Amino acid sequence: MKYQLPNEDLNSMISVTTDEDVDNMMEEYNRIAQNQNSKLAWLYLFLFIKGSDNSINSSDTHDQLVQTVIELRLQNKFLKSQFEGF
């Protein structure tokens, strides 16, 4: 699993592989929540499946990840616009 901090780009995603990494991630989230309205605090989480198929090009995987994040952000903006005023 990797996560992205607010206002950071995809090249700076942080890997989570140990319990200590999870603790660090939660500390980052708590720090963000203290500095913002807790309803606005967020981290993007990305899950990666380890596989034995080495034929996957890491450049292609990165491009797919970037495209997915862009699509998710567009969907999120659309949903927020639909629920404004509720």
C-alpha positions as CSV (number, residue, x, y, z in Angstrom):
1,M,0.0,0.0,0.0
2,K,1.1,3.6,-0.7
3,Y,-0.4,6.9,0.3
4,Q,-0.4,10.4,-1.1
5,L,-0.4,13.4,1.2
6,P,-2.5,16.5,0.2
7,N,-0.8,18.8,-2.2
8,E,1.9,16.3,-3.1
9,D,2.3,14.7,-6.5
10,L,2.3,11.0,-7.3
11,N,6.1,10.8,-7.4
12,S,6.2,11.4,-3.7
13,M,3.9,8.6,-2.6
14,I,4.9,6.9,0.6
15,S,5.1,3.1,0.9
16,V,3.4,1.3,3.8
17,T,4.9,-2.1,4.5
18,T,5.3,-2.4,8.3
19,D,3.3,-1.6,11.4
20,E,5.6,1.3,12.0
21,D,4.7,2.6,8.5
22,V,1.0,2.4,9.4
23,D,1.7,4.4,12.7
24,N,3.6,7.0,10.7
25,M,0.7,7.3,8.2
26,M,-1.8,7.8,11.0
27,E,0.5,10.4,12.6
28,E,0.6,12.3,9.2
29,Y,-3.2,12.1,9.0
30,N,-3.6,13.4,12.6
31,R,-1.3,16.2,11.8
32,I,-3.3,17.1,8.7
33,A,-6.6,16.9,10.7
34,Q,-5.3,19.2,13.4
35,N,-4.3,21.8,10.8
36,Q,-7.6,21.6,8.9
37,N,-11.2,21.0,9.5
38,S,-11.2,17.2,10.2
39,K,-13.9,16.7,7.6
40,L,-11.5,18.0,5.0
41,A,-8.5,15.9,6.1
42,W,-7.7,13.2,3.6
43,L,-5.0,10.8,2.3
44,Y,-5.3,8.9,-0.9
45,L,-4.5,5.2,-0.4
46,F,-3.3,3.0,-3.2
47,L,-3.3,-0.8,-3.0
48,F,-0.8,-2.8,-5.1
49,I,-1.0,-6.5,-5.6
50,K,2.4,-8.3,-5.6
51,G,2.6,-10.6,-8.5
52,S,5.1,-12.9,-10.2
53,D,4.4,-11.5,-13.6
54,N,7.5,-9.5,-14.4
55,S,6.3,-8.6,-17.9
56,I,4.4,-5.6,-16.6
57,N,6.3,-2.4,-17.5
58,S,6.6,-0.2,-14.5
59,S,6.3,2.9,-16.7
60,D,2.9,1.6,-18.0
61,T,1.8,0.9,-14.4
62,H,2.7,4.4,-13.3
63,D,0.8,5.8,-16.3
64,Q,-2.2,3.7,-15.4
65,L,-2.0,4.9,-11.8
66,V,-1.8,8.6,-12.8
67,Q,-4.8,8.2,-15.1
68,T,-6.8,6.4,-12.4
69,V,-6.0,9.2,-9.9
70,I,-7.1,11.9,-12.4
71,E,-10.3,10.1,-13.1
72,L,-11.0,9.6,-9.3
73,R,-10.4,13.3,-8.7
74,L,-12.7,14.3,-11.5
75,Q,-15.4,12.0,-10.1
76,N,-14.9,13.4,-6.6
77,K,-15.3,17.0,-7.9
78,F,-18.4,16.0,-9.8
79,L,-19.9,14.4,-6.7
80,K,-19.1,17.4,-4.5
81,S,-20.8,19.7,-7.0
82,Q,-23.9,17.5,-6.9
83,F,-24.2,17.6,-3.1
84,E,-23.4,21.3,-2.5
85,G,-26.0,22.9,-0.4
86,F,-27.2,19.7,1.4
